[in-house]
């Protein structure tokens, strides 16, 4: 969107801040890092105007504010509908405003957005940790309890916002490989929020029993525990067995195998997606965000169930 001639002066000013006036030159590697920081912030400003997923952007008087999609809606549908209309209008306005911005203005807007998202990310993390349940998964525990605080301790919004810092060893259901920096951390925390919401609706004993039955040593594995439990729940739904009876018996497995054997993988995937949707409607007030997240695991589940039905 912007030419190198427009970007270089911004990098130069950023280099001056990095050197704190003690030097007028930086290494090639550092200059490359600073250019990456500038591009990251400009992309943040661009995405704020067109991305309708994740934190929404509201604009009033030229200001841009992140609003977490994890905030609870009101009890008044008309109020919520009004919020949605205003948010969409703000996005459209942001796109128009961005097109009229210089590279410097877009960069400065992006820096502001990165800082705001970092603040909201930290607030989301603190809220999650008030009732955080890790179900003995050491990978989940270490990522959330040890890793995430280190990110917020060392993250540099100005000089290296593109640095994710963490490897985020705990695997979530959504592919976050295209994200970096606070974008990736925020998206990761949103995934954890949705997993905690889903798992928290189930009896703690059921979750632990399901994980233990899947793998007695699950505590030391690097696997997504939400997917394991969701698979069990969907199998219960296919077998028409209540969750109060966590163990699936031989007859239950035969019924599941029969159902899976009567349809192809695509049809099975659709069946599971519909089951997830029904689950969210019945127990989570039709939470569309949760439904979409859980459905990220359905494709692999369908392949595994279909393969199991062949033997």
Rosetta blueprint (number, residue, H / E / L):
1 X L
2 X L
3 X L
4 X H
5 X H
6 X H
7 X H
8 X H
9 X H
10 X H
11 X H
12 X H
13 X H
14 X H
15 X H
16 X H
17 X H
18 X H
19 X H
20 X L
21 X L
22 X L
23 X L
24 X L
25 X L
26 X L
27 X L
28 X H
29 X H
30 X H
31 X H
32 X H
33 X H
34 X H
35 X H
36 X H
37 X H
38 X H
39 X H
40 X H
41 X H
42 X H
43 X H
44 X H
45 X H
46 X H
47 X H
48 X H
49 X H
50 X H
51 X L
52 X L
53 X L
54 X L
55 X L
56 X E
57 X E
58 X E
59 X E
60 X E
61 X L
62 X L
63 X E
64 X E
65 X E
66 X E
67 X E
68 X L
69 X L
70 X L
71 X L
72 X L
73 X L
74 X L
75 X L
76 X L
77 X H
78 X H
79 X H
80 X H
81 X H
82 X H
83 X H
84 X H
85 X H
86 X H
87 X H
88 X H
89 X H
90 X H
91 X H
92 X H
93 X H
94 X H
95 X H
96 X H
97 X H
98 X H
99 X H
100 X L
101 X L
102 X L
103 X H
104 X H
105 X H
106 X H
107 X H
108 X H
109 X H
110 X H
111 X H
112 X H
113 X H
114 X H
115 X H
116 X H
117 X H
118 X H
119 X H
120 X H
121 X H
122 X H
123 X H
124 X H
125 X H
126 X H
127 X H
128 X H
129 X H
130 X L
131 X L
132 X L
133 X L
134 X L
135 X L
136 X L
137 X L
138 X H
139 X H
140 X H
141 X H
142 X H
143 X H
144 X H
145 X H
146 X H
147 X H
148 X H
149 X H
150 X H
151 X H
152 X H
153 X H
154 X H
155 X L
156 X L
157 X L
158 X L
159 X L
160 X L
161 X L
162 X L
163 X L
164 X L
165 X L
166 X L
167 X L
168 X L
169 X L
170 X L
171 X L
172 X L
173 X L
174 X L
175 X L
176 X L
177 X L
178 X L
179 X L
180 X L
181 X H
182 X H
183 X H
184 X H
185 X H
186 X H
187 X H
188 X H
189 X H
190 X H
191 X H
192 X H
193 X H
194 X H
195 X H
196 X H
197 X H
198 X H
199 X H
200 X H
201 X L
202 X L
203 X L
204 X H
205 X H
206 X H
207 X H
208 X H
209 X H
210 X H
211 X H
212 X H
213 X H
214 X H
215 X L
216 X L
217 X L
218 X H
219 X H
220 X H
221 X L
222 X L
223 X L
224 X L
225 X H
226 X H
227 X H
228 X H
229 X H
230 X H
231 X H
232 X H
233 X H
234 X H
235 X H
236 X H
237 X H
238 X H
239 X H
240 X L
241 X L
242 X L
243 X L
244 X L
245 X L
246 X L
247 X L
248 X L
249 X L
250 X H
251 X H
252 X H
253 X H
254 X H
255 X H
256 X H
257 X H
258 X H
259 X H
260 X H
261 X H
262 X L
263 X L
264 X L
265 X H
266 X H
267 X H
268 X H
269 X H
270 X H
271 X H
272 X H
273 X H
274 X H
275 X H
276 X H
277 X H
278 X H
279 X H
280 X H
281 X H
282 X H
283 X H
284 X L
285 X L
286 X L
287 X L
288 X H
289 X H
290 X H
291 X H
292 X H
293 X H
294 X H
295 X H
296 X H
297 X H
298 X H
299 X H
300 X H
301 X H
302 X H
303 X H
304 X H
305 X H
306 X H
307 X H
308 X H
309 X H
310 X L
311 X L
